[in-house]
Amino acid sequence: MAITIQQQPEQFTPVGQRLIYVASSTNSGNAGFRYVFDFEDFVINVQPNANGYGVLDIAPIIREKLYHSTLANFYNIQDEASSVVYARATIKEGWLINGVFTVTTVGQALSSRGYFFLAEYQVSDGFQPDPNERYALNTTDKYLLSERLNTTHVWSDYTSVGGLTTNEVYIPARLNDYGIMYSVGQISTYLTDTEAVEIAVNIFNQSNTLIDTITYALSGDPLAVNAFGIYPANLLSDGATMTNWKWYDVYARNIGGTRVSRRYVFYRVDDDCLFDNVRLMWTNTCGGVDYFNFTKRSELSYNYERKQYQKVIGDYNSTTFGFNTYDRGVKDRYVNTTKGLVINSDWLSVGEFEFLQTLLRSNDVYIVDDGGLQTPVLIADSQFTIKNEKYSKLFNVTLNLKYSQGVGL
């Protein structure tokens, strides 16, 4: 009489997939038998399938608990526990005894520890892929928790800087841009191939001379991912030397100082002198957040939805009847005001165009102002067509936003 765990999720892996537990028991054929999956926070009784196995997917139960809590204007580095959840199952047997469902701890089994973070896999990735392939930082072609790729954008001036190639991830940044990036930490116990112990930042001036170096030590807590303020305004808030800066790079490195991730190169761009900048931040699908500046014309609009009712004219509760010429017949009960914003990008490459489709997939989008304040918005567009053509044709993108906070209470 014993439970055997046949299958369970990887120990440190995205929550957005099938997180399947499979158990077997020598008693599964008993009348009224159920597998009892006890996760402490919740307990689920599972009926055996046709082969007598108990199969449970916990992803739909736990994924809604996760969210990113680090603000865009945060500086330095910190653990973010809100986007990681811990789960461990004690699987027991239960069945009907004299009409009463009874659970026994005899022969129970304890699953491995599971740490599930706010990211997702696609069906094309296969069932239960090895998270080391994507998330373990151990080579120079591994990405941090961003959907920007080395093919997303190319800095036109990179050839003037020695050592930069098309393998880098280039990110244009204004001096007033706030933003954070995410990385897995020193969690080799659960993500066995990762080697990163710190994030390095090297800042260069207009002469391409190194003017400052900052390092952020990564945490070893598996119940968190590491968030660090890495855009120019964050670095300034952290006391970095940014006088006359031109570009800086960001990457993970191991205990020996060897780079074990892609190099992220932030280069300075100026504000558009004609239009206000609209900066969007959104939760991506690989465990972090991404940003994009919409630099061309934007249009603010208001939509008013009125709920009205017909008021009875005249006073029926007095000794005499009468009404005034200014009495209102139809009255607004309330006016629901919704604020909208139409924003436009500059001309984009195919790589940037593809990158922005990840924005439309996100259900967690904000406008970030030049002080780092985040305002939640919704993407009203329901369609996005990728125009992938041979000859590096440029495109621009128009998005319709809806503020998720109403005007007034």
N, C-alpha and C positions, 0 to 999 in steps of 0.2 A: 504494500500500500504506500505508494510514493508518487510525488510529482517530479517530472523530468522536463526541464526547459530545453526545447528543441531549437528555438530561434529567438533572438532579441536584437534591438537596434545597436548600432555603433555607440561607443561611450561618449564621444564628443562629435556632434553632427547637427546639421540644420533641422529645424522643427518642421519645415515645409516639405514633407514627404510622407510615405507610409512608415510609421514607427510601430512595427509589428512585433508582438510577443506571441510565441506559439508554445503551448505546453501539452504534455501528454500525461495520462494517469492510468494505472492498472484498474481503477474503479470507474472509468468513464462510462461503462455500460450499465451501472446501477440506476435504478429508477429515480428520476428527479435529480440526477447528478448535475452539478454545475462546477466550473472552475471559478474560484474566487480570487480575483486580482486585487490585492490590497496595496495601494500606493500611499497610504497614510492620509493624504488629503482627500482621497476619494477611493471608493471600493466599487468594483464592477463584477457582477456575476455573469459568466459566459456559458452558454449552452454548447456542449460538444458538437463539432461538425459531423458529417457522415462517417468520417474515419476515426472519430473519438477524440479529436484534438480540440483544444481551446485556442482560438485565434482572436487577438485583440489589437486594434490600432488606436493608440492614444493621441495621435497628432491632432485630431479635431477637438480633443478635450483641453489640451494645454496650449495650443498655439495662440489663442486669443488672449492669453495672459501676458504676452510679451510685447514690449514697446521700447523705443529708444528714449531715454530720459535726459541725456546730456545736451545742453543747450549749445547753439552755434557759437556763442561768445565765450564759451569756456576756454581757459588756457591751462597749460601744463598737461598732465596725464592722470587718468583716474580709471578705476574699475567701474563698469556699468553692469550691475546685476539685473536690471529690469528687463534686459533682452536675452537672458539665459534662464532656463528653468531646470531644476533637478528632479529626477524621477527614479525610483527604485521599487520594484514590485516584490512583495511576498505573495507567492501563488499557493493557494490552499485548496482543499477539497470541501465540497458541501453537497448535501443531498437531503431529500425528504425522509424524516424518521417520524412515523405516526402523524403525518400531515404537517410536521414542523420542519422548516428548513434549518439544518444544523451544519455548522462549519467546524472542521477539525483542523488542528495545527500539526497533527501527526503526519509526517511525510511531506511537509511543506517544502518549498524551494525558494531561494532568494536570488533575484536577478542581479546582474551587474549594475553598477552605478551608471546613470545616463545623464548627460549634460546636453541640453538641446537649445540651440541659439537661433536668433531671429534671422533665418535665411531659408532658402528653398532650393530643391532640386526639380528638374524637369523630368518628364517621362523618358525623354531622349537620353538622360543620364543613366537610365537603367534602375533596377530595384536595388536599394541599399548600396550605393557606390562607396568606395573607400574614401572617407573625408580627407585622408592624407594627400590624395591626388590634387585637390583644390586648395586646401586650407593649411597644410603644413608648410611653414616657411623654411625652406632648406636649399633653394637654388635661386639664381638671379632671374628666372622667368616666372616666379610666383608673385601673384598680385595680393595686395592688402584687400580689405573688405570694401572695395569700390568696384563699380561696373565700368569705370573708365579703363580702356585698353590702350596699348601702345599704338593702335591703329585709329583711335578715336580722334585725335587731333595732333598736328605736327606744328611745332614752333618754326616759323619761317627763318628765324635767325640762329637756329641751333648750330649750324655749321661754323659760325664765327666763334664758337666756344669749344675749346679743345676737350675731347673725351666724350662729348654727347653724340648719341646715335639715334636711329629710328627705333631702337629697342626701349627707349625711355617713354614714360607716360607724361605727356606735356599738358599743363593746366594753366591757362591764362588767368591772372589774378590782379584785381585792383588793390590799391593800398588799403581801402576801407572794407575789403571783403573779410567777413568772419566765416569760419567753417571748421569742422572737425573731421578726422578720419578715424577709422577703427582697425584694430588688428587683433588676432588671437594672441594669447599670452604665452608664458613659459609653461605649457601644459603637456609636456612630453609623456607623462604617465597615461594620458587619455588620447592625445593626438600624437602618436608615437614618433613620427618622423620630424616634428618641428624642431628647429634649432635656434630660433630668434630669442634674444634676451633683451634687446633694446631697439629703440628707434633713433636714428641719427638724422640731424638736420644740419646742412652746411650752407651758409649764406654768402653770396658773392656780390660785389659791387659792379659798377659800370665798366671797370677795367678787368672784370672776371677774376678779381683777387678775393680770396677767402677773407671775410671780415668777422665771421662768428660761427661757432659750432655749438649745437645743443644736443644733448642726449636725454632720452626718456626711457627709464627702466621699465620693462614689461612685467606685469604681475604674473604670478604662478597660480592664481586662483581659477579653477575651472568653472566656477559659478559666476563668471563675469567675462566680458570682452573688454579690451582696452580702448578707451576713447582719448584722443589727444587733439588739442587745438593747434592747427597746423597752417591755417591761412594767414596772410600778412597781419591782419588786425589782431589775431590771437597771439602771434609771436611778439608783436609790439607790446601787448598787454603783459606778456611773460618776461619782458625786459630784454628781448633780443636786440642786437645791434643791426639796425635796418637802414642806416644812413646811406643814401645814394645806392640802394640795393637794386640789382638788375634781375637776379634769379636765385633760387635756392633749390636744393634737392632733398628728398626725404626717402628713407629706406630702412628696412630692418636688417640687423646684423647679429651674428652669433657671438659666443663668448670670446672667440679669437679675433673679433673685429672684422670678419669677412661678411660681405653683403649677401643676404639670403632672401632677397625679394627684388621685385622690379624697382627701378629708380623713378620716383615721381618728381618731375621738374616743374616748379612753379615759376613763371616768368611774369614780369610786371607789364601791365597794360594800363592805359589812361582811360578816364571816364569819357563817354561820348558827350561832346559839348552841346548837342542839340536836344537829346532826350534823357529823361530820367532812367536810371538803371533799376530793373526789377530782378531781384535775385531769388531763385527758387531753391529750396532744399527738399529732398524727399527720401523716404526709406527705400533702399534698394533691395534686391533679392539675394544678396550674398553676405549679409550680416552687418551692413553699415548704412551710411547715408551718402548721397551725392548732391552736387550743386551745379547750377548753370545760371549765367547772367543773360537776361534778355535786355538788349541794349537799344532797341529801336522804339518806335512810337508805341505808346500804351494809351488806352482809352478806358476811363472809369465810367461805370453806368450804375443806375439804381432801378430796381424793379419793385413796383408797389402792388401788393395784393390786398384788396379791401374787402372786408366782411361787413355787410350792411344789413339793417333791418328797418322795417316800416314802423314808425312811431305813431301812436294815435294822437291826433290833434284835438285839443279841447280838454277842459277840466271837468271830469265826470264826478269828482269827489268834493263838490261844494254846493252851496245853496243855489248858485246860478251857474249856468253854462256859458263858456266863452273861450276865445283863443286870441292869440296875438298875431300880428302880421309877420313877426319874425320867428314864430314857432317853426321848428324843423319837422318835416314829414319823414324823410329818409335820413337815417343817421348812420355814420360809420361806427361799428362796434369796435373794430381795431384795424390798424393798417400794418401789415407785415412788410417790412422793407428789407430787400436783399441787395447787397452790393456786389457788383461784378466788375471784372477787369479783363480787357483784351490786351494781350502782350505780343510783341513781335521780336523775333530774333534777327541778328545780322545774317549775312550769307554764311551758310554752313557747308562743310564738306560732308561726304556720304557717311564718314565715321561718326561725326557729331550728330547727324540726322538719325542714325541708328541708335546712338546713345540716348537720345531724347525719347525714344519709344519706351524706355524703361521708366521714364517719368510718368507716362500715361498709365502704366500698369500699377503704379503705387497707390495705395489708399491712405497715405500719410504724407501730405504735402504742405509746405509752409512758404510764405514770403519772409525773407530775412532782410531787415533794413540795415543801414550803415552803422547802427549801434548794436547790432546783433539781436534785436528783438524779433521774435518769431510770431507770425500771424497765420493761423491755420486757414487753408483754402481747399477747395475741391476743384478737380479738373472736370469741366463740363463737356469737353469733347469726348465722343464715343468711338472715333475712328482715327487711325493714323496709318498712312500708307508709306512704306519704305520705297523710295525711288532710287534704286541701286543701279547706276549706269556706269559704263566703261570709262568715260573720259573725265572723271573727277569733276563733274558738273556741280555747281553750287546751288543750294536751296535755302529758302528761309522758312521759318515755322511761325504760325500764328496759333496761339492757345487762348481759350476762353476759360477764365477762372471765376469761381464763385466763392465769396468769403463765407466761411462756415459759421462765423459769428454774426448774428443778425444785428441790424442797426436799432439801438434802444433795447430795453428790456420788455 
